[in-house]
Amino acid sequence: MSLAETAENVTGALQEVLSGLASTFGDWKIRYGEVNRLARSTGRGKPPFGSPPFDDNDPSLPLAAVSGNDGAVFTVYTTPGKQNRRRYGVVGDTYVSVVEFGPNPRALSVMTYGESGDPKSAHFNDQADLFVKGQFKQSWFTLDEVKKNAESVYHPGD
């Protein structure tokens, strides 16, 4: 135990966290996902690495991920919302895929939010619910699968 990690310091830090949770949420016994959230912001932070603005009153989803500093595989780094009540993922897992190679390859994947960065697109946030539940969607692996399942096709010059 280092000098900074004395029983008194650790106990004091724990008491501070419990007190903060009780002050913010009315009780320290709250679900992890009440604090850690996933939300797709259309706002922009200060360049080059500013955090997007999050509002604790806007819709968001509970997120079970933890900081990569904690040694976990499912990671997220968070920033507080405007009201400093919840924390929102801004860095971490963005794309997860599982591929079964064989005569007929199969693939499943999920993106943190969706395939599009356009807030007007149906695919802007359509995978967020899957992501927070640890679920996957079918990925199209072969050219035939891609062609069969394409919503639209672009032909340069047409």
C-alpha positions in Angstrom: 0.0 0.0 0.0 1.5 3.4 -1.0 1.4 6.4 1.3 -1.6 7.8 -0.6 -3.5 4.5 -0.3 -3.8 4.5 3.5 -7.0 3.0 5.0 -8.0 6.5 6.1 -7.6 7.9 2.6 -9.4 5.1 0.9 -12.2 5.2 3.4 -12.5 9.0 3.0 -12.6 8.7 -0.8 -15.3 6.1 -0.5 -17.3 8.2 1.9 -17.0 11.1 -0.5 -18.3 9.1 -3.4 -21.2 7.6 -1.4 -22.2 11.1 -0.2 -22.0 12.5 -3.7 -24.3 9.7 -5.0 -26.8 10.2 -2.2 -26.8 14.0 -2.8 -27.3 13.7 -6.5 -29.7 10.7 -6.7 -31.2 10.6 -3.2 -29.4 7.3 -2.3 -26.0 5.8 -2.9 -27.7 2.5 -4.0 -28.3 3.3 -7.7 -27.8 1.3 -10.8 -24.5 1.8 -12.5 -26.3 2.7 -15.8 -28.0 5.6 -14.0 -24.6 7.4 -13.9 -22.8 6.0 -17.0 -24.8 6.8 -20.2 -24.7 6.6 -23.9 -26.1 9.5 -25.9 -25.5 10.7 -29.5 -24.8 14.4 -29.4 -25.1 16.6 -32.5 -23.2 19.4 -30.7 -19.6 20.0 -31.2 -16.9 20.6 -28.5 -14.0 22.9 -28.7 -11.4 21.8 -31.3 -9.4 19.7 -31.5 -10.6 17.4 -28.8 -13.5 19.1 -27.0 -16.2 17.0 -25.6 -19.7 17.4 -27.1 -22.3 19.0 -24.8 -24.6 16.5 -23.1 -27.8 17.4 -21.2 -28.8 15.1 -18.4 -32.5 15.8 -19.3 -32.1 14.5 -22.9 -32.7 10.9 -23.8 -29.8 8.5 -23.1 -29.2 4.8 -22.6 -27.6 3.0 -19.6 -24.0 1.9 -20.4 -22.3 -0.9 -18.6 -18.7 -0.2 -19.8 -15.9 1.0 -17.6 -12.7 3.0 -18.1 -9.9 1.1 -19.9 -7.7 2.0 -16.9 -9.8 -0.6 -14.9 -8.5 -3.4 -17.1 -11.8 -4.2 -18.8 -12.4 -5.2 -22.4 -15.7 -3.2 -22.8 -14.4 0.3 -22.3 -15.6 3.8 -22.3 -14.2 7.1 -21.1 -16.8 9.6 -20.0 -17.5 13.3 -19.6 -20.1 14.9 -17.4 -23.4 16.3 -18.6 -24.3 20.0 -18.2 -26.0 19.3 -14.9 -23.0 17.3 -13.7 -25.3 14.5 -12.7 -24.5 11.8 -15.3 -21.5 10.9 -17.3 -21.5 10.2 -21.0 -19.3 8.0 -23.1 -17.1 10.0 -25.5 -14.2 7.6 -26.2 -14.1 3.8 -26.1 -15.4 0.9 -28.2 -16.9 2.0 -31.5 -17.1 -1.1 -33.5 -17.3 -4.7 -32.4 -17.4 -7.7 -34.7 -17.3 -11.4 -34.5 -16.5 -13.4 -37.7 -16.7 -17.1 -38.2 -14.4 -18.1 -41.1 -15.2 -21.2 -43.1 -16.6 -22.3 -46.4 -19.5 -19.8 -45.8 -18.2 -17.0 -43.6 -20.6 -15.5 -41.1 -20.2 -12.1 -39.4 -22.0 -10.2 -36.7 -21.3 -6.7 -35.7 -22.4 -3.6 -33.8 -21.4 0.1 -33.9 -21.7 2.3 -30.9 -24.4 4.5 -32.4 -25.0 3.6 -36.1 -23.5 3.7 -39.6 -24.2 7.4 -40.2 -22.9 10.7 -38.8 -25.9 12.6 -40.3 -28.5 13.3 -37.6 -31.2 13.2 -40.2 -30.3 9.6 -41.2 -32.3 6.6 -39.9 -28.9 5.1 -39.2 -27.6 7.9 -37.0 -28.4 6.1 -33.8 -30.1 2.9 -34.8 -27.5 0.5 -33.2 -27.2 2.2 -29.8 -29.7 0.0 -28.1 -28.0 -3.1 -29.5 -24.6 -1.8 -28.3 -25.7 -1.1 -24.7 -27.3 -4.5 -24.5 -24.2 -6.3 -25.9 -26.2 -7.6 -28.9 -25.1 -7.8 -32.5 -26.7 -7.5 -35.9 -26.0 -9.6 -39.0 -23.1 -8.3 -41.1 -23.0 -8.9 -44.8 -19.7 -10.6 -45.5 -19.8 -11.6 -49.1 -20.4 -9.4 -52.2 -23.6 -11.3 -52.9 -24.9 -10.6 -49.3 -24.0 -6.9 -49.6 -25.8 -6.6 -53.0 -28.9 -8.5 -51.7 -29.2 -6.3 -48.6 -28.2 -2.9 -49.9 -30.7 -0.2 -49.2 -29.4 1.9 -52.1 -26.5 1.6 -54.6 -24.4 4.5 -55.9 -23.1 4.4 -59.5 -20.7 7.3 -60.2 -21.7 9.2 -63.2 -25.4 8.2 -63.1 
